[in-house]
Amino acid sequence: MGTRQSKEAVEMEPCKKEACLIQACLSKNDFLSHKCLKVIEMLQSCCEKCNYNSTHCASLSGLLKTKPK
């Protein structure tokens, strides 16, 4: 996959990288979301930047409910 094609794929699927990082973190940490707050916050930031215009932002609300205040 060329650089141009990779960039276009990222623009079509904003926040995919962050969502994948969350899945990896959760899998590694027995699905304990409090151990993955940094990557959850990265997804939240990405979703804010793209005005939540990503399919990956739909799962964010459930993850934020588990985030301590």
N, CA, C, O and CB atoms as a CASP TS submission, in Angstrom:
PFRMAT TS
TARGET T0000
AUTHOR 0000-0000-0000
METHOD Language model
MODEL 1
PARENT N/A
ATOM      1  N   MET     1       0.859  -1.180   0.000  1.00  0.00           N
ATOM      2  CA  MET     1       0.000   0.000   0.000  1.00  0.00           C
ATOM      3  C   MET     1       0.894   1.229   0.000  1.00  0.00           C
ATOM      4  O   MET     1       1.787   1.340   0.840  1.00  0.00           O
ATOM      5  CB  MET     1      -0.971   0.006   1.230  1.00  0.00           C
ATOM      6  N   GLY     2       0.674   2.147  -0.919  1.00  0.00           N
ATOM      7  CA  GLY     2       1.488   3.344  -1.024  1.00  0.00           C
ATOM      8  C   GLY     2       1.109   4.379   0.015  1.00  0.00           C
ATOM      9  O   GLY     2       0.074   4.273   0.673  1.00  0.00           O
ATOM     10  N   THR     3       1.957   5.376   0.151  1.00  0.00           N
ATOM     11  CA  THR     3       1.727   6.434   1.134  1.00  0.00           C
ATOM     12  C   THR     3       0.441   7.190   0.846  1.00  0.00           C
ATOM     13  O   THR     3      -0.337   7.464   1.760  1.00  0.00           O
ATOM     14  CB  THR     3       2.903   7.402   1.157  1.00  0.00           C
ATOM     15  N   ARG     4       0.211   7.527  -0.417  1.00  0.00           N
ATOM     16  CA  ARG     4      -0.995   8.268  -0.770  1.00  0.00           C
ATOM     17  C   ARG     4      -2.250   7.461  -0.433  1.00  0.00           C
ATOM     18  O   ARG     4      -3.211   7.993   0.122  1.00  0.00           O
ATOM     19  CB  ARG     4      -0.980   8.630  -2.261  1.00  0.00           C
ATOM     20  N   GLN     5      -2.226   6.184  -0.773  1.00  0.00           N
ATOM     21  CA  GLN     5      -3.374   5.332  -0.499  1.00  0.00           C
ATOM     22  C   GLN     5      -3.605   5.195   1.006  1.00  0.00           C
ATOM     23  O   GLN     5      -4.753   5.197   1.451  1.00  0.00           O
ATOM     24  CB  GLN     5      -3.175   3.954  -1.134  1.00  0.00           C
ATOM     25  N   SER     6      -2.553   5.077   1.784  1.00  0.00           N
ATOM     26  CA  SER     6      -2.675   4.969   3.232  1.00  0.00           C
ATOM     27  C   SER     6      -3.301   6.230   3.817  1.00  0.00           C
ATOM     28  O   SER     6      -4.166   6.148   4.689  1.00  0.00           O
ATOM     29  CB  SER     6      -1.305   4.713   3.867  1.00  0.00           C
ATOM     30  N   LYS     7      -2.869   7.390   3.343  1.00  0.00           N
ATOM     31  CA  LYS     7      -3.407   8.650   3.836  1.00  0.00           C
ATOM     32  C   LYS     7      -4.890   8.760   3.499  1.00  0.00           C
ATOM     33  O   LYS     7      -5.683   9.210   4.326  1.00  0.00           O
ATOM     34  CB  LYS     7      -2.631   9.837   3.243  1.00  0.00           C
ATOM     35  N   GLU     8      -5.270   8.350   2.285  1.00  0.00           N
ATOM     36  CA  GLU     8      -6.680   8.402   1.892  1.00  0.00           C
ATOM     37  C   GLU     8      -7.514   7.467   2.754  1.00  0.00           C
ATOM     38  O   GLU     8      -8.635   7.812   3.127  1.00  0.00           O
ATOM     39  CB  GLU     8      -6.843   8.038   0.408  1.00  0.00           C
ATOM     40  N   ALA     9      -6.992   6.301   3.075  1.00  0.00           N
ATOM     41  CA  ALA     9      -7.724   5.350   3.919  1.00  0.00           C
ATOM     42  C   ALA     9      -7.948   5.928   5.305  1.00  0.00           C
ATOM     43  O   ALA     9      -9.019   5.751   5.887  1.00  0.00           O
ATOM     44  CB  ALA     9      -6.967   4.017   4.019  1.00  0.00           C
ATOM     45  N   VAL    10      -6.944   6.621   5.842  1.00  0.00           N
ATOM     46  CA  VAL    10      -7.077   7.235   7.160  1.00  0.00           C
ATOM     47  C   VAL    10      -8.130   8.330   7.128  1.00  0.00           C
ATOM     48  O   VAL    10      -8.921   8.453   8.063  1.00  0.00           O
ATOM     49  CB  VAL    10      -5.730   7.803   7.635  1.00  0.00           C
ATOM     50  N   GLU    11      -8.153   9.129   6.065  1.00  0.00           N
ATOM     51  CA  GLU    11      -9.137  10.201   5.971  1.00  0.00           C
ATOM     52  C   GLU    11     -10.547   9.644   5.835  1.00  0.00           C
ATOM     53  O   GLU    11     -11.500  10.262   6.312  1.00  0.00           O
ATOM     54  CB  GLU    11      -8.818  11.111   4.791  1.00  0.00           C
ATOM     55  N   MET    12     -10.699   8.487   5.192  1.00  0.00           N
ATOM     56  CA  MET    12     -12.018   7.877   5.044  1.00  0.00           C
ATOM     57  C   MET    12     -12.465   7.221   6.344  1.00  0.00           C
ATOM     58  O   MET    12     -13.664   7.125   6.607  1.00  0.00           O
ATOM     59  CB  MET    12     -12.008   6.848   3.911  1.00  0.00           C
ATOM     60  N   GLU    13     -11.542   6.780   7.139  1.00  0.00           N
ATOM     61  CA  GLU    13     -11.822   6.104   8.410  1.00  0.00           C
ATOM     62  C   GLU    13     -11.138   6.836   9.555  1.00  0.00           C
ATOM     63  O   GLU    13     -10.209   6.301  10.160  1.00  0.00           O
ATOM     64  CB  GLU    13     -11.358   4.631   8.363  1.00  0.00           C
ATOM     65  N   PRO    14     -11.583   8.054   9.861  1.00  0.00           N
ATOM     66  CA  PRO    14     -10.919   8.761  10.956  1.00  0.00           C
ATOM     67  C   PRO    14     -11.073   7.993  12.267  1.00  0.00           C
ATOM     68  O   PRO    14     -12.105   7.375  12.528  1.00  0.00           O
ATOM     69  CB  PRO    14     -11.488  10.184  11.104  1.00  0.00           C
ATOM     70  N   CYS    15     -10.051   8.048  13.059  1.00  0.00           N
ATOM     71  CA  CYS    15     -10.002   7.459  14.407  1.00  0.00           C
ATOM     72  C   CYS    15      -9.881   5.939  14.420  1.00  0.00           C
ATOM     73  O   CYS    15      -9.976   5.327  15.483  1.00  0.00           O
ATOM     74  CB  CYS    15     -11.230   7.852  15.168  1.00  0.00           C
ATOM     75  N   LYS    16      -9.675   5.324  13.271  1.00  0.00           N
ATOM     76  CA  LYS    16      -9.525   3.871  13.233  1.00  0.00           C
ATOM     77  C   LYS    16      -8.291   3.438  14.023  1.00  0.00           C
ATOM     78  O   LYS    16      -8.336   2.460  14.769  1.00  0.00           O
ATOM     79  CB  LYS    16      -9.429   3.375  11.778  1.00  0.00           C
ATOM     80  N   LYS    17      -7.189   4.171  13.854  1.00  0.00           N
ATOM     81  CA  LYS    17      -5.951   3.839  14.562  1.00  0.00           C
ATOM     82  C   LYS    17      -6.178   3.847  16.070  1.00  0.00           C
ATOM     83  O   LYS    17      -5.745   2.931  16.769  1.00  0.00           O
ATOM     84  CB  LYS    17      -4.831   4.828  14.188  1.00  0.00           C
ATOM     85  N   GLU    18      -6.855   4.878  16.571  1.00  0.00           N
ATOM     86  CA  GLU    18      -7.101   4.991  18.000  1.00  0.00           C
ATOM     87  C   GLU    18      -8.013   3.871  18.497  1.00  0.00           C
ATOM     88  O   GLU    18      -7.802   3.327  19.581  1.00  0.00           O
ATOM     89  CB  GLU    18      -7.712   6.349  18.323  1.00  0.00           C
ATOM     90  N   ALA    19      -9.026   3.530  17.698  1.00  0.00           N
ATOM     91  CA  ALA    19      -9.938   2.452  18.073  1.00  0.00           C
ATOM     92  C   ALA    19      -9.192   1.115  18.144  1.00  0.00           C
ATOM     93  O   ALA    19      -9.443   0.304  19.035  1.00  0.00           O
ATOM     94  CB  ALA    19     -11.108   2.361  17.068  1.00  0.00           C
ATOM     95  N   CYS    20      -8.280   0.895  17.205  1.00  0.00           N
ATOM     96  CA  CYS    20      -7.484  -0.335  17.215  1.00  0.00           C
ATOM     97  C   CYS    20      -6.556  -0.383  18.429  1.00  0.00           C
ATOM     98  O   CYS    20      -6.342  -1.446  19.013  1.00  0.00           O
ATOM     99  CB  CYS    20      -6.663  -0.450  15.922  1.00  0.00           C
ATOM    100  N   LEU    21      -6.011   0.770  18.803  1.00  0.00           N
ATOM    101  CA  LEU    21      -5.158   0.830  19.991  1.00  0.00           C
ATOM    102  C   LEU    21      -5.946   0.478  21.250  1.00  0.00           C
ATOM    103  O   LEU    21      -5.419  -0.175  22.150  1.00  0.00           O
ATOM    104  CB  LEU    21      -4.536   2.226  20.133  1.00  0.00           C
ATOM    105  N   ILE    22      -7.202   0.906  21.315  1.00  0.00           N
ATOM    106  CA  ILE    22      -8.043   0.577  22.468  1.00  0.00           C
ATOM    107  C   ILE    22      -8.286  -0.923  22.518  1.00  0.00           C
ATOM    108  O   ILE    22      -8.173  -1.532  23.582  1.00  0.00           O
ATOM    109  CB  ILE    22      -9.388   1.341  22.408  1.00  0.00           C
ATOM    110  N   GLN    23      -8.619  -1.527  21.385  1.00  0.00           N
ATOM    111  CA  GLN    23      -8.861  -2.968  21.358  1.00  0.00           C
ATOM    112  C   GLN    23      -7.619  -3.734  21.826  1.00  0.00           C
ATOM    113  O   GLN    23      -7.719  -4.682  22.605  1.00  0.00           O
ATOM    114  CB  GLN    23      -9.264  -3.420  19.939  1.00  0.00           C
ATOM    115  N   ALA    24      -6.458  -3.312  21.343  1.00  0.00           N
ATOM    116  CA  ALA    24      -5.216  -3.982  21.744  1.00  0.00           C
ATOM    117  C   ALA    24      -4.973  -3.821  23.239  1.00  0.00           C
ATOM    118  O   ALA    24      -4.591  -4.772  23.920  1.00  0.00           O
ATOM    119  CB  ALA    24      -4.022  -3.424  20.951  1.00  0.00           C
ATOM    120  N   CYS    25      -5.195  -2.615  23.743  1.00  0.00           N
ATOM    121  CA  CYS    25      -4.981  -2.352  25.166  1.00  0.00           C
ATOM    122  C   CYS    25      -5.950  -3.170  26.025  1.00  0.00           C
ATOM    123  O   CYS    25      -5.551  -3.775  27.020  1.00  0.00           O
ATOM    124  CB  CYS    25      -5.145  -0.850  25.463  1.00  0.00           C
ATOM    125  N   LEU    26      -7.204  -3.181  25.635  1.00  0.00           N
ATOM    126  CA  LEU    26      -8.192  -3.941  26.406  1.00  0.00           C
ATOM    127  C   LEU    26      -7.877  -5.432  26.407  1.00  0.00           C
ATOM    128  O   LEU    26      -7.984  -6.093  27.440  1.00  0.00           O
ATOM    129  CB  LEU    26      -9.593  -3.710  25.846  1.00  0.00           C
ATOM    130  N   SER    27      -7.491  -5.954  25.258  1.00  0.00           N
ATOM    131  CA  SER    27      -7.146  -7.378  25.167  1.00  0.00           C
ATOM    132  C   SER    27      -5.966  -7.706  26.073  1.00  0.00           C
ATOM    133  O   SER    27      -5.954  -8.740  26.740  1.00  0.00           O
ATOM    134  CB  SER    27      -6.819  -7.765  23.713  1.00  0.00           C
ATOM    135  N   LYS    28      -4.981  -6.824  26.092  1.00  0.00           N
ATOM    136  CA  LYS    28      -3.766  -7.038  26.892  1.00  0.00           C
ATOM    137  C   LYS    28      -4.043  -6.898  28.391  1.00  0.00           C
ATOM    138  O   LYS    28      -3.318  -7.462  29.211  1.00  0.00           O
ATOM    139  CB  LYS    28      -2.673  -6.045  26.472  1.00  0.00           C
ATOM    140  N   ASN    29      -5.086  -6.149  28.750  1.00  0.00           N
ATOM    141  CA  ASN    29      -5.362  -5.848  30.163  1.00  0.00           C
ATOM    142  C   ASN    29      -6.670  -6.454  30.658  1.00  0.00           C
ATOM    143  O   ASN    29      -7.371  -5.850  31.470  1.00  0.00           O
ATOM    144  CB  ASN    29      -5.397  -4.352  30.370  1.00  0.00           C
ATOM    145  N   ASP    30      -6.995  -7.638  30.172  1.00  0.00           N
ATOM    146  CA  ASP    30      -8.188  -8.372  30.625  1.00  0.00           C
ATOM    147  C   ASP    30      -9.471  -7.543  30.552  1.00  0.00           C
ATOM    148  O   ASP    30     -10.366  -7.684  31.386  1.00  0.00           O
ATOM    149  CB  ASP    30      -7.984  -8.846  32.047  1.00  0.00           C
ATOM    150  N   PHE    31      -9.542  -6.682  29.547  1.00  0.00           N
ATOM    151  CA  PHE    31     -10.716  -5.842  29.281  1.00  0.00           C
ATOM    152  C   PHE    31     -11.088  -4.932  30.453  1.00  0.00           C
ATOM    153  O   PHE    31     -12.262  -4.646  30.686  1.00  0.00           O
ATOM    154  CB  PHE    31     -11.896  -6.716  28.938  1.00  0.00           C
ATOM    155  N   LEU    32     -10.076  -4.489  31.174  1.00  0.00           N
ATOM    156  CA  LEU    32     -10.265  -3.524  32.261  1.00  0.00           C
ATOM    157  C   LEU    32     -10.009  -2.134  31.683  1.00  0.00           C
ATOM    158  O   LEU    32      -8.863  -1.719  31.509  1.00  0.00           O
ATOM    159  CB  LEU    32      -9.304  -3.827  33.488  1.00  0.00           C
ATOM    160  N   SER    33     -11.097  -1.424  31.389  1.00  0.00           N
ATOM    161  CA  SER    33     -10.971  -0.150  30.682  1.00  0.00           C
ATOM    162  C   SER    33     -10.200   0.902  31.477  1.00  0.00           C
ATOM    163  O   SER    33      -9.587   1.788  30.881  1.00  0.00           O
ATOM    164  CB  SER    33     -12.339   0.381  30.344  1.00  0.00           C
ATOM    165  N   HIS    34     -10.218   0.824  32.795  1.00  0.00           N
ATOM    166  CA  HIS    34      -9.486   1.825  33.580  1.00  0.00           C
ATOM    167  C   HIS    34      -7.971   1.740  33.348  1.00  0.00           C
ATOM    168  O   HIS    34      -7.243   2.683  33.657  1.00  0.00           O
ATOM    169  CB  HIS    34      -9.793   1.647  35.071  1.00  0.00           C
ATOM    170  N   LYS    35      -7.499   0.617  32.808  1.00  0.00           N
ATOM    171  CA  LYS    35      -6.082   0.482  32.493  1.00  0.00           C
ATOM    172  C   LYS    35      -5.744   1.049  31.111  1.00  0.00           C
ATOM    173  O   LYS    35      -4.579   1.073  30.714  1.00  0.00           O
ATOM    174  CB  LYS    35      -5.671  -0.980  32.567  1.00  0.00           C
ATOM    175  N   CYS    36      -6.755   1.499  30.388  1.00  0.00           N
ATOM    176  CA  CYS    36      -6.553   1.983  29.018  1.00  0.00           C
ATOM    177  C   CYS    36      -7.013   3.429  28.847  1.00  0.00           C
ATOM    178  O   CYS    36      -7.368   3.847  27.744  1.00  0.00           O
ATOM    179  CB  CYS    36      -7.296   1.088  28.031  1.00  0.00           C
ATOM    180  N   LEU    37      -7.005   4.180  29.927  1.00  0.00           N
ATOM    181  CA  LEU    37      -7.523   5.556  29.870  1.00  0.00           C
ATOM    182  C   LEU    37      -6.781   6.430  28.875  1.00  0.00           C
ATOM    183  O   LEU    37      -7.396   7.272  28.220  1.00  0.00           O
ATOM    184  CB  LEU    37      -7.450   6.189  31.234  1.00  0.00           C
ATOM    185  N   LYS    38      -5.481   6.250  28.750  1.00  0.00           N
ATOM    186  CA  LYS    38      -4.710   7.091  27.831  1.00  0.00           C
ATOM    187  C   LYS    38      -5.186   6.902  26.388  1.00  0.00           C
ATOM    188  O   LYS    38      -5.377   7.881  25.668  1.00  0.00           O
ATOM    189  CB  LYS    38      -3.207   6.768  27.941  1.00  0.00           C
ATOM    190  N   VAL    39      -5.377   5.657  25.966  1.00  0.00           N
ATOM    191  CA  VAL    39      -5.820   5.431  24.579  1.00  0.00           C
ATOM    192  C   VAL    39      -7.292   5.803  24.399  1.00  0.00           C
ATOM    193  O   VAL    39      -7.693   6.212  23.309  1.00  0.00           O
ATOM    194  CB  VAL    39      -5.601   3.960  24.179  1.00  0.00           C
ATOM    195  N   ILE    40      -8.092   5.667  25.440  1.00  0.00           N
ATOM    196  CA  ILE    40      -9.490   6.108  25.373  1.00  0.00           C
ATOM    197  C   ILE    40      -9.529   7.624  25.177  1.00  0.00           C
ATOM    198  O   ILE    40     -10.325   8.133  24.387  1.00  0.00           O
ATOM    199  CB  ILE    40     -10.273   5.697  26.667  1.00  0.00           C
ATOM    200  N   GLU    41      -8.679   8.329  25.889  1.00  0.00           N
ATOM    201  CA  GLU    41      -8.611   9.782  25.735  1.00  0.00           C
ATOM    202  C   GLU    41      -8.106  10.175  24.353  1.00  0.00           C
ATOM    203  O   GLU    41      -8.512  11.206  23.817  1.00  0.00           O
ATOM    204  CB  GLU    41      -7.712  10.387  26.807  1.00  0.00           C
ATOM    205  N   MET    42      -7.218   9.361  23.766  1.00  0.00           N
ATOM    206  CA  MET    42      -6.746   9.625  22.405  1.00  0.00           C
ATOM    207  C   MET    42      -7.906   9.497  21.413  1.00  0.00           C
ATOM    208  O   MET    42      -8.020  10.301  20.489  1.00  0.00           O
ATOM    209  CB  MET    42      -5.597   8.653  22.025  1.00  0.00           C
ATOM    210  N   LEU    43      -8.765   8.490  21.601  1.00  0.00           N
ATOM    211  CA  LEU    43      -9.922   8.335  20.726  1.00  0.00           C
ATOM    212  C   LEU    43     -10.877   9.506  20.914  1.00  0.00           C
ATOM    213  O   LEU    43     -11.415  10.033  19.940  1.00  0.00           O
ATOM    214  CB  LEU    43     -10.642   7.001  21.002  1.00  0.00           C
ATOM    215  N   GLN    44     -11.089   9.914  22.153  1.00  0.00           N
ATOM    216  CA  GLN    44     -11.974  11.041  22.419  1.00  0.00           C
ATOM    217  C   GLN    44     -11.461  12.295  21.707  1.00  0.00           C
ATOM    218  O   GLN    44     -12.239  13.028  21.096  1.00  0.00           O
ATOM    219  CB  GLN    44     -12.093  11.291  23.939  1.00  0.00           C
ATOM    220  N   SER    45     -10.186  12.532  21.785  1.00  0.00           N
ATOM    221  CA  SER    45      -9.586  13.695  21.127  1.00  0.00           C
ATOM    222  C   SER    45      -9.761  13.616  19.613  1.00  0.00           C
ATOM    223  O   SER    45     -10.100  14.610  18.970  1.00  0.00           O
ATOM    224  CB  SER    45      -8.093  13.802  21.481  1.00  0.00           C
ATOM    225  N   CYS    46      -9.532  12.444  19.052  1.00  0.00           N
ATOM    226  CA  CYS    46      -9.699  12.256  17.611  1.00  0.00           C
ATOM    227  C   CYS    46     -11.145  12.515  17.204  1.00  0.00           C
ATOM    228  O   CYS    46     -11.400  13.184  16.203  1.00  0.00           O
ATOM    229  CB  CYS    46      -9.274  10.833  17.196  1.00  0.00           C
ATOM    230  N   CYS    47     -12.089  11.990  17.976  1.00  0.00           N
ATOM    231  CA  CYS    47     -13.509  12.171  17.664  1.00  0.00           C
ATOM    232  C   CYS    47     -13.903  13.645  17.731  1.00  0.00           C
ATOM    233  O   CYS    47     -14.694  14.120  16.916  1.00  0.00           O
ATOM    234  CB  CYS    47     -14.378  11.350  18.629  1.00  0.00           C
ATOM    235  N   GLU    48     -13.355  14.351  18.692  1.00  0.00           N
ATOM    236  CA  GLU    48     -13.639  15.787  18.789  1.00  0.00           C
ATOM    237  C   GLU    48     -13.103  16.521  17.564  1.00  0.00           C
ATOM    238  O   GLU    48     -13.758  17.422  17.040  1.00  0.00           O
ATOM    239  CB  GLU    48     -13.022  16.379  20.077  1.00  0.00           C
ATOM    240  N   LYS    49     -11.908  16.134  17.106  1.00  0.00           N
ATOM    241  CA  LYS    49     -11.293  16.783  15.942  1.00  0.00           C
ATOM    242  C   LYS    49     -12.085  16.544  14.664  1.00  0.00           C
ATOM    243  O   LYS    49     -12.143  17.421  13.802  1.00  0.00           O
ATOM    244  CB  LYS    49      -9.869  16.286  15.758  1.00  0.00           C
ATOM    245  N   CYS    50     -12.699  15.365  14.528  1.00  0.00           N
ATOM    246  CA  CYS    50     -13.454  15.057  13.303  1.00  0.00           C
ATOM    247  C   CYS    50     -14.961  15.254  13.514  1.00  0.00           C
ATOM    248  O   CYS    50     -15.770  14.760  12.729  1.00  0.00           O
ATOM    249  CB  CYS    50     -13.171  13.608  12.850  1.00  0.00           C
ATOM    250  N   ASN    51     -15.327  15.971  14.567  1.00  0.00           N
ATOM    251  CA  ASN    51     -16.742  16.239  14.889  1.00  0.00           C
ATOM    252  C   ASN    51     -17.563  14.958  14.983  1.00  0.00           C
ATOM    253  O   ASN    51     -18.719  14.917  14.560  1.00  0.00           O
ATOM    254  CB  ASN    51     -17.357  17.162  13.837  1.00  0.00           C
ATOM    255  N   TYR    52     -16.964  13.928  15.533  1.00  0.00           N
ATOM    256  CA  TYR    52     -17.612  12.624  15.734  1.00  0.00           C
ATOM    257  C   TYR    52     -18.097  12.016  14.424  1.00  0.00           C
ATOM    258  O   TYR    52     -19.029  11.212  14.418  1.00  0.00           O
ATOM    259  CB  TYR    52     -18.785  12.763  16.696  1.00  0.00           C
ATOM    260  N   ASN    53     -17.470  12.397  13.316  1.00  0.00           N
ATOM    261  CA  ASN    53     -17.840  11.888  12.001  1.00  0.00           C
ATOM    262  C   ASN    53     -17.012  10.645  11.671  1.00  0.00           C
ATOM    263  O   ASN    53     -16.285  10.611  10.679  1.00  0.00           O
ATOM    264  CB  ASN    53     -17.643  12.976  10.918  1.00  0.00           C
ATOM    265  N   SER    54     -17.136   9.640  12.512  1.00  0.00           N
ATOM    266  CA  SER    54     -16.435   8.378  12.327  1.00  0.00           C
ATOM    267  C   SER    54     -17.246   7.272  12.980  1.00  0.00           C
ATOM    268  O   SER    54     -17.821   7.457  14.052  1.00  0.00           O
ATOM    269  CB  SER    54     -14.999   8.437  12.918  1.00  0.00           C
ATOM    270  N   THR    55     -17.285   6.132  12.327  1.00  0.00           N
ATOM    271  CA  THR    55     -17.993   4.996  12.921  1.00  0.00           C
ATOM    272  C   THR    55     -17.324   4.556  14.217  1.00  0.00           C
ATOM    273  O   THR    55     -17.965   3.941  15.070  1.00  0.00           O
ATOM    274  CB  THR    55     -18.050   3.822  11.933  1.00  0.00           C
ATOM    275  N   HIS    56     -16.050   4.864  14.367  1.00  0.00           N
ATOM    276  CA  HIS    56     -15.309   4.451  15.558  1.00  0.00           C
ATOM    277  C   HIS    56     -15.662   5.282  16.783  1.00  0.00           C
ATOM    278  O   HIS    56     -15.330   4.895  17.903  1.00  0.00           O
ATOM    279  CB  HIS    56     -13.826   4.541  15.299  1.00  0.00           C
ATOM    280  N   CYS    57     -16.319   6.400  16.596  1.00  0.00           N
ATOM    281  CA  CYS    57     -16.680   7.262  17.726  1.00  0.00           C
ATOM    282  C   CYS    57     -17.935   6.772  18.446  1.00  0.00           C
ATOM    283  O   CYS    57     -18.207   7.197  19.569  1.00  0.00           O
ATOM    284  CB  CYS    57     -16.890   8.692  17.245  1.00  0.00           C
ATOM    285  N   ALA    58     -18.690   5.895  17.821  1.00  0.00           N
ATOM    286  CA  ALA    58     -19.919   5.396  18.439  1.00  0.00           C
ATOM    287  C   ALA    58     -19.630   4.632  19.730  1.00  0.00           C
ATOM    288  O   ALA    58     -20.417   4.689  20.676  1.00  0.00           O
ATOM    289  CB  ALA    58     -20.672   4.496  17.460  1.00  0.00           C
ATOM    290  N   SER    59     -18.515   3.925  19.772  1.00  0.00           N
ATOM    291  CA  SER    59     -18.185   3.141  20.967  1.00  0.00           C
ATOM    292  C   SER    59     -17.636   4.014  22.091  1.00  0.00           C
ATOM    293  O   SER    59     -17.498   3.554  23.224  1.00  0.00           O
ATOM    294  CB  SER    59     -17.172   2.058  20.620  1.00  0.00           C
ATOM    295  N   LEU    60     -17.329   5.249  21.788  1.00  0.00           N
ATOM    296  CA  LEU    60     -16.702   6.122  22.772  1.00  0.00           C
ATOM    297  C   LEU    60     -17.599   6.397  23.974  1.00  0.00           C
ATOM    298  O   LEU    60     -17.108   6.452  25.101  1.00  0.00           O
ATOM    299  CB  LEU    60     -16.314   7.421  22.125  1.00  0.00           C
ATOM    300  N   SER    61     -18.884   6.570  23.763  1.00  0.00           N
ATOM    301  CA  SER    61     -19.766   6.904  24.884  1.00  0.00           C
ATOM    302  C   SER    61     -19.761   5.806  25.939  1.00  0.00           C
ATOM    303  O   SER    61     -19.766   6.105  27.133  1.00  0.00           O
ATOM    304  CB  SER    61     -21.193   7.142  24.387  1.00  0.00           C
ATOM    305  N   GLY    62     -19.751   4.557  25.530  1.00  0.00           N
ATOM    306  CA  GLY    62     -19.689   3.460  26.489  1.00  0.00           C
ATOM    307  C   GLY    62     -18.376   3.429  27.240  1.00  0.00           C
ATOM    308  O   GLY    62     -18.346   3.138  28.436  1.00  0.00           O
ATOM    309  N   LEU    63     -17.297   3.726  26.549  1.00  0.00           N
ATOM    310  CA  LEU    63     -15.982   3.741  27.194  1.00  0.00           C
ATOM    311  C   LEU    63     -15.871   4.888  28.180  1.00  0.00           C
ATOM    312  O   LEU    63     -15.256   4.738  29.236  1.00  0.00           O
ATOM    313  CB  LEU    63     -14.874   3.845  26.149  1.00  0.00           C
ATOM    314  N   LEU    64     -16.459   6.034  27.851  1.00  0.00           N
ATOM    315  CA  LEU    64     -16.373   7.194  28.743  1.00  0.00           C
ATOM    316  C   LEU    64     -17.171   6.985  30.018  1.00  0.00           C
ATOM    317  O   LEU    64     -16.848   7.577  31.048  1.00  0.00           O
ATOM    318  CB  LEU    64     -16.864   8.445  28.032  1.00  0.00           C
ATOM    319  N   LYS    65     -18.203   6.157  29.973  1.00  0.00           N
ATOM    320  CA  LYS    65     -18.991   5.880  31.180  1.00  0.00           C
ATOM    321  C   LYS    65     -18.151   5.159  32.232  1.00  0.00           C
ATOM    322  O   LYS    65     -18.425   5.256  33.428  1.00  0.00           O
ATOM    323  CB  LYS    65     -20.230   5.038  30.829  1.00  0.00           C
ATOM    324  N   THR    66     -17.124   4.433  31.775  1.00  0.00           N
ATOM    325  CA  THR    66     -16.280   3.690  32.712  1.00  0.00           C
ATOM    326  C   THR    66     -15.107   4.528  33.199  1.00  0.00           C
ATOM    327  O   THR    66     -14.369   4.099  34.086  1.00  0.00           O
ATOM    328  CB  THR    66     -15.768   2.414  32.061  1.00  0.00           C
ATOM    329  N   LYS    67     -14.926   5.704  32.639  1.00  0.00           N
ATOM    330  CA  LYS    67     -13.801   6.566  32.989  1.00  0.00           C
ATOM    331  C   LYS    67     -14.105   7.271  34.320  1.00  0.00           C
ATOM    332  O   LYS    67     -15.165   7.879  34.463  1.00  0.00           O
ATOM    333  CB  LYS    67     -13.523   7.609  31.854  1.00  0.00           C
ATOM    334  N   PRO    68     -13.193   7.197  35.285  1.00  0.00           N
ATOM    335  CA  PRO    68     -13.428   7.882  36.565  1.00  0.00           C
ATOM    336  C   PRO    68     -13.439   9.390  36.382  1.00  0.00           C
ATOM    337  O   PRO    68     -12.732   9.934  35.534  1.00  0.00           O
ATOM    338  CB  PRO    68     -12.359   7.488  37.593  1.00  0.00           C
ATOM    339  N   LYS    69     -14.240  10.046  37.182  1.00  0.00           N
ATOM    340  CA  LYS    69     -14.360  11.500  37.054  1.00  0.00           C
ATOM    341  C   LYS    69     -13.462  12.192  38.029  1.00  0.00           C
ATOM    342  O   LYS    69     -13.427  13.421  38.071  1.00  0.00           O
ATOM    343  CB  LYS    69     -15.790  11.951  37.264  1.00  0.00           C
TER
END
